[in-house]
Amino acid sequence: ASIGNGGYAADTHWYSNVGGSIVKIGDTNIHMPLKAQEKKRRAVVPGAALGTRKKLRMNEPLIGPNAERYCTKTLDSGWIGVEGPYVKQFEKHLARICGCSASCAVQSGTAALYGAMKALGVSDPCHHVLVPAFTCAACADAIVHAGGLPIPIDCDMDSYGISLDAVRRGLEDKDAVGVVLAPCYGVPARDGNEIISLCKERGLWVCEDACETYGAHMGLKDGGKVPVGTLATLTVVSVRSEKMIGVGEGGAILGNDSMLVARAKWWCSRAPSRGAGLWRVYEHDAVGQNFRLPEMLAAIGCASAEMLPTMIERKRRIHQWYAEAFANHPVLKDIRLQKEAPGDESVWWINAALLPEGMSGEEVGMRLMKDFPDIEIRPGFFPLNMMKIFKSKWSQPCPNSEVLYRRLVCLPSSHQLLHDDVERIGSALAAAMQAVGPHCATSS
């Protein structure tokens, strides 16, 4: 294994098990597959601590004590494909968590977004879909793969979800067919209720990309609460290793319209011919994808879903530790954390520190990773409106998203963090900020 700075194994540039740091130090090209004739190396988890100091991870799965039993039962059954009993049980878990009546488990959050877009009728470049500029590019990727055109729009500076004003501007485009609402970092979108109401008035669908925020609740005007994902036309979640429920890789499409969810399932099952009989099982009505979740991952998912209340409790406690650490430190007191709207209940999947104006998240983050290699961090999302692949004549300015990218540093938020760990992270962040010093944030 290649050894990184300070006694840590080299990490990968690609999304890893825990969505961790992007600075990678190693003596091999991690982008190239291992050749069969290459000399064997000791297998090491990317970024793992090889010395005495533990790695403070961005996120880690909380699998639960039943995983081994469920996986053993799956192996003993001989059924490791799709549509098994654990897949069905996992789909029920996810539907309950999101307040939905129907669910289809698939192989990733991106696959779930694709299935949702196809089920919602996105199939042509004249189908314009409003998406957050400040989110994972998978939102826009899925629209392109389905055949549509993503139109990135701006976010608010409280929850980092798309803003109502940006949606209203985007809907001036008469070709808009729907909106992807993507609550960010575990915090419900501040304007989520108003956006959903506006889209219903206009006859447009809403797909809630709840990959980072399921388990949270949105407050309603009447004082009640509903799980994130309940009110959208369709909702998608991710169960990657670093998400609130982690299985390795996976996702699901959920909703309260069982016919829409069934249509998404059909697209993710290679779009087979319906009503043609068993002997024509290899006939297809459309060009779909093979995206269904296998039984073994669903077995892990069931064990992980059972631990979600514990995960949420720990995440909220860690967020409180960060808030207290920043408020009590002279260097960190001007850092802003996300704000949840009154009545909302966030899960704080990631704690994102918005540095004071004039400080570069990239410079502070790079210095922190260099000086404190045991601390995993990551940048904010690169705004979709700044990516050439998503630019069009319908693009609109997204200044808030660009500010977040320039000034955010996402900090370790693993459920395994202790209070002392958060204190160390705060001290490390303060040291990096002092080393870099205040000056104009980079605009790249």
C-alpha positions in Angstrom: 0.0 0.0 0.0 1.2 3.5 -0.8 1.6 5.6 2.4 0.4 9.1 2.5 1.4 12.1 4.6 1.5 11.5 8.3 1.0 7.7 8.3 -2.2 7.5 6.3 -3.0 5.3 3.3 -3.4 7.1 0.0 -7.0 7.9 -0.6 -8.8 7.9 -4.0 -9.8 10.8 -6.2 -13.2 9.1 -6.8 -16.1 9.2 -4.4 -14.9 6.9 -1.7 -16.6 4.8 1.0 -17.0 7.9 3.2 -17.0 10.8 0.8 -13.8 12.1 2.2 -10.9 14.4 1.4 -9.8 15.1 -2.2 -6.1 15.6 -1.6 -4.5 12.3 -2.3 -0.8 11.4 -1.7 0.5 8.2 -3.1 3.2 6.6 -5.3 0.8 4.9 -7.8 -1.7 6.2 -10.3 -5.0 5.6 -8.6 -6.9 6.2 -11.8 -5.6 3.1 -13.5 -6.9 -0.4 -12.8 -4.6 -2.9 -11.3 -3.0 -5.2 -13.8 -3.1 -8.9 -13.3 0.7 -9.3 -13.6 1.4 -6.5 -11.1 3.1 -7.4 -7.8 0.7 -8.0 -5.0 0.3 -5.2 -2.4 -1.2 -5.3 1.1 -4.8 -4.2 0.8 -5.6 -1.0 2.8 -8.8 1.0 3.1 -8.3 4.3 1.3 -7.3 7.0 3.8 -7.0 4.6 6.7 -4.8 5.4 9.7 -1.6 3.4 9.6 -0.2 5.0 12.7 -1.5 5.8 16.2 -3.8 8.8 15.5 -7.3 7.9 14.2 -8.7 9.3 11.1 -11.5 11.8 11.6 -13.8 10.9 8.8 -16.2 13.0 6.8 -18.9 10.3 7.2 -19.1 6.6 8.0 -21.9 4.0 7.8 -23.7 2.8 10.9 -24.5 -0.7 9.8 -26.1 -2.2 12.9 -25.7 -5.6 14.7 -28.1 -7.5 12.5 -26.1 -7.1 9.3 -24.1 -10.3 9.6 -27.2 -12.4 10.4 -29.1 -10.9 7.5 -26.2 -11.4 5.1 -25.7 -15.0 6.2 -29.3 -15.8 5.8 -29.2 -14.3 2.2 -26.2 -16.5 1.3 -27.8 -19.6 2.8 -30.9 -18.9 0.7 -29.0 -18.9 -2.5 -30.9 -15.8 -3.7 -28.6 -12.9 -4.2 -30.4 -11.3 -7.1 -33.2 -8.7 -7.3 -36.7 -8.9 -5.9 -35.8 -11.0 -2.9 -37.3 -10.7 0.6 -34.7 -8.3 1.9 -35.2 -6.0 -1.1 -38.9 -5.8 -0.3 -38.2 -5.2 3.4 -35.7 -2.5 2.6 -38.1 -0.8 0.3 -40.6 -0.7 3.1 -38.1 0.8 5.5 -37.3 3.6 3.0 -40.9 4.3 2.2 -41.7 4.6 5.9 -38.8 7.0 6.5 -39.8 9.2 3.6 -43.6 9.1 4.3 -44.3 7.4 1.0 -46.6 4.5 0.1 -44.4 3.0 -2.7 -40.7 2.4 -3.2 -38.3 0.8 -5.7 -34.8 0.1 -4.7 -32.1 0.6 -7.3 -28.3 0.5 -7.5 -27.5 4.2 -6.8 -28.9 7.6 -6.2 -28.0 8.5 -9.7 -29.9 5.5 -11.0 -32.9 6.6 -8.9 -32.8 10.1 -10.4 -32.7 8.6 -13.9 -35.7 6.3 -13.2 -37.6 9.2 -11.7 -36.9 11.5 -14.7 -38.0 8.8 -17.2 -41.2 8.1 -15.2 -42.0 11.8 -15.1 -41.8 11.9 -18.9 -38.5 13.7 -19.4 -37.3 12.5 -22.8 -36.5 15.4 -25.1 -34.2 18.5 -25.1 -37.3 20.7 -25.1 -38.1 19.3 -21.7 -36.4 21.8 -19.4 -35.9 20.8 -15.8 -34.9 23.4 -13.1 -32.2 22.0 -10.9 -30.1 23.4 -8.0 -26.8 24.9 -9.1 -25.4 24.0 -5.7 -25.7 20.2 -5.6 -24.1 17.0 -6.9 -24.0 17.0 -10.7 -25.9 13.7 -10.6 -29.2 15.8 -10.6 -28.3 17.3 -14.0 -26.6 14.1 -15.3 -29.9 12.1 -14.9 -31.9 14.7 -16.8 -29.4 14.6 -19.7 -29.4 10.8 -19.7 -33.2 10.8 -19.7 -33.1 13.1 -22.8 -34.0 16.5 -21.2 -32.1 19.7 -20.5 -31.2 20.8 -17.0 -31.4 24.5 -16.1 -29.3 25.3 -13.0 -30.9 27.9 -10.6 -29.6 29.6 -7.5 -30.0 28.7 -3.8 -30.8 30.6 -0.6 -28.0 31.4 1.8 -29.6 29.8 4.8 -30.4 26.2 4.0 -28.5 26.1 0.6 -31.6 24.7 -1.1 -33.0 26.3 -4.2 -34.8 29.6 -3.5 -38.4 30.5 -4.3 -37.3 33.6 -6.2 -34.9 31.5 -8.4 -37.7 29.1 -9.1 -40.1 31.9 -10.1 -37.4 33.3 -12.5 -36.8 29.9 -13.9 -40.4 29.2 -14.6 -40.5 32.2 -17.0 -39.1 29.5 -19.3 -42.2 28.2 -20.9 -40.5 24.9 -21.7 -40.0 24.1 -18.0 -41.7 20.8 -17.1 -40.6 20.3 -13.5 -38.3 21.1 -10.7 -35.7 19.1 -8.8 -35.6 20.1 -5.2 -32.4 18.9 -3.5 -32.2 19.7 0.3 -28.5 20.2 1.1 -26.3 18.5 3.7 -29.2 17.2 5.8 -31.2 20.5 6.1 -34.7 20.8 4.5 -34.9 23.4 1.8 -36.0 26.7 3.4 -38.5 27.4 0.6 -39.5 23.8 0.0 -43.1 24.1 0.9 -43.7 27.2 -1.2 -41.9 25.7 -4.2 -44.0 22.6 -4.1 -47.2 24.7 -3.8 -46.1 26.9 -6.7 -45.4 23.9 -8.9 -48.8 22.3 -8.1 -50.5 25.6 -9.1 -48.6 25.6 -12.4 -49.2 21.9 -13.1 -45.6 21.0 -12.8 -44.0 18.0 -11.1 -41.4 18.2 -8.3 -38.8 15.5 -7.8 -37.2 15.8 -4.4 -33.6 14.6 -4.4 -33.5 13.7 -0.7 -30.2 11.8 -1.0 -28.6 13.9 1.8 -31.6 14.8 3.9 -33.9 11.8 4.3 -34.8 11.3 8.0 -35.3 15.0 8.4 -38.8 16.6 8.8 -40.3 19.7 7.2 -42.5 22.0 9.2 -46.0 22.9 7.8 -48.0 26.1 8.0 -50.5 24.4 10.3 -47.7 23.6 12.8 -47.5 19.9 11.8 -44.5 18.1 10.3 -43.9 15.7 7.5 -40.8 13.6 6.5 -38.7 15.1 3.8 -39.8 13.4 0.6 -43.5 13.1 1.5 -44.9 16.0 -0.5 -43.0 15.7 -3.8 -44.4 14.0 -7.0 -41.5 11.6 -6.7 -38.6 11.4 -4.3 -35.2 9.8 -4.6 -32.7 8.7 -2.0 -29.1 7.4 -2.0 -27.8 4.7 0.4 -24.1 5.1 -0.5 -21.8 4.2 2.3 -21.5 7.8 3.5 -25.2 8.6 3.5 -27.6 8.4 6.5 -28.2 4.8 5.6 -25.2 3.2 4.0 -25.0 -0.1 2.1 -22.0 0.5 -0.2 -23.9 1.8 -3.2 -27.6 2.0 -3.8 -30.7 4.2 -3.9 -34.4 4.2 -4.3 -37.3 5.9 -6.0 -40.3 6.7 -3.8 -43.7 8.3 -4.0 -47.3 8.3 -3.0 -48.4 7.6 -6.6 -47.8 3.9 -6.9 -48.3 4.0 -10.7 -45.5 6.5 -11.1 -43.1 4.5 -8.9 -44.1 1.4 -10.9 -43.2 3.2 -14.1 -39.8 4.2 -12.7 -39.2 0.6 -11.7 -40.1 -0.5 -15.3 -37.5 1.9 -16.8 -34.9 0.6 -14.3 -35.8 -3.0 -15.2 -34.8 -2.7 -18.9 -38.4 -1.7 -19.9 -39.7 -5.1 -20.6 -42.8 -5.7 -22.8 -45.9 -5.9 -20.7 -48.7 -8.4 -21.3 -46.7 -10.4 -23.9 -46.4 -13.5 -21.8 -43.4 -15.3 -20.2 -42.1 -16.7 -23.5 -41.5 -13.1 -24.7 -39.6 -12.1 -21.6 -36.7 -10.8 -23.7 -38.9 -8.4 -25.7 -38.7 -4.7 -24.7 -41.0 -1.7 -25.3 -38.3 0.9 -24.8 -34.5 1.2 -24.2 -34.3 1.1 -20.4 -31.5 0.3 -17.9 -30.7 -2.6 -15.6 -30.5 -0.7 -12.3 -32.3 -2.9 -9.7 -30.7 -3.4 -6.2 -29.4 -6.9 -5.4 -30.4 -8.8 -2.3 -27.1 -8.7 -0.4 -27.0 -4.9 -0.4 -30.6 -4.8 0.7 -29.8 -7.1 3.6 -27.1 -4.6 4.7 -29.6 -1.8 4.1 -32.2 -3.4 6.5 -29.6 -3.5 9.3 -28.5 0.0 8.6 -32.1 1.4 8.4 -32.7 -0.1 11.9 -30.0 2.2 13.1 -31.3 5.4 11.6 -32.7 6.9 14.8 -29.3 6.4 16.5 -27.6 8.0 13.5 -29.9 11.0 13.6 -29.4 11.4 17.3 -25.6 11.4 17.0 -25.6 13.7 14.0 -27.6 16.3 15.8 -25.4 16.1 18.9 -22.3 16.6 16.7 -23.8 19.6 15.0 -24.5 21.1 18.4 -20.8 20.5 19.4 -19.7 22.4 16.2 -22.1 25.3 17.0 -20.7 25.6 20.5 -17.1 25.3 19.4 -17.4 28.0 16.8 -19.3 30.4 19.1 -16.7 30.0 21.9 -13.6 30.4 19.7 -12.3 33.9 18.8 -11.1 32.9 15.4 -14.2 30.8 14.5 -17.0 33.0 15.9 -17.6 34.6 12.5 -18.1 31.3 10.7 -21.7 30.6 9.7 -23.3 27.2 9.7 -26.5 26.3 7.8 -29.8 27.6 9.2 -32.9 25.5 9.3 -36.3 27.2 8.9 -38.6 27.4 12.0 -40.4 24.1 12.4 -37.9 22.1 10.4 -35.9 19.2 12.0 -32.6 18.7 10.2 -30.4 15.6 10.3 -27.1 17.6 9.8 -25.6 15.0 7.5 -22.6 17.2 6.9 -21.5 20.3 8.9 -20.5 23.0 6.3 -18.5 26.0 7.6 -19.1 29.2 5.6 -15.9 31.2 6.1 -16.0 34.9 6.7 -16.1 37.1 3.6 -12.6 37.5 2.1 -11.4 34.0 3.1 -11.0 31.3 0.5 -12.4 27.9 1.3 -9.9 26.3 -1.1 -6.8 27.9 0.5 -8.0 27.2 4.1 -9.0 23.7 3.2 -5.8 22.8 1.4 -3.7 24.2 4.3 -5.8 22.3 6.9 -5.3 19.0 5.0 -1.6 19.6 4.7 -1.1 20.4 8.3 -3.6 18.0 9.8 -3.7 14.8 7.6 -5.9 13.0 10.1 -8.8 15.3 9.4 -10.9 14.6 6.3 -12.6 17.5 4.7 -14.2 18.3 1.3 -15.1 21.4 -0.7 -18.6 22.7 -1.3 -20.3 21.7 -4.6 -18.8 23.2 -7.8 -21.8 25.2 -9.1 -23.5 23.5 -12.0 -24.0 26.8 -13.8 -20.2 27.2 -14.0 -19.8 23.8 -15.7 -19.5 24.0 -19.5 -21.5 20.7 -19.9 -24.6 22.4 -18.4 -24.4 25.8 -20.0 -27.2 26.9 -22.3 -28.9 30.0 -23.5 -31.4 29.5 -20.7 -28.8 29.6 -18.0 -29.2 32.2 -15.3 -26.7 33.8 -12.8 -26.3 31.9 -9.5 -24.3 34.2 -7.3 -25.2 32.5 -4.0 -24.0 29.1 -5.3 -20.7 30.6 -6.4 -20.2 32.3 -3.0 -20.8 28.9 -1.2 -18.3 27.2 -3.5 -15.6 29.9 -2.8 -16.1 30.0 0.9 -17.3 26.6 2.2 -15.3 24.0 3.9 -17.2 20.8 4.7 -16.0 19.3 8.0 -15.9 15.7 9.4 -19.4 14.7 10.5 -19.0 10.9 11.1 -21.3 9.5 13.7 -18.2 8.2 15.5 -16.9 11.7 16.3 -16.4 12.5 20.0 -16.6 15.9 21.6 -12.8 16.0 21.8 -12.6 15.3 18.1 -14.8 18.2 17.2 -12.7 20.4 19.5 -9.6 19.3 17.6 -11.2 19.9 14.2 -12.2 23.4 15.4 -8.7 24.2 16.6 -7.2 22.8 13.3 -9.6 25.0 11.3 -8.7 28.0 13.3 -5.0 27.3 12.8 -5.5 27.0 9.0 -7.5 30.2 8.9 -4.7 32.1 10.8 -2.0 30.6 8.6 -3.8 31.7 5.4 -4.9 35.0 6.7 -7.8 37.2 5.5 -7.7 38.2 1.8 -9.9 38.0 -1.2 -11.4 34.6 -1.8 -10.5 32.9 -5.0 -12.9 33.3 -7.8 -12.0 30.1 -9.7 
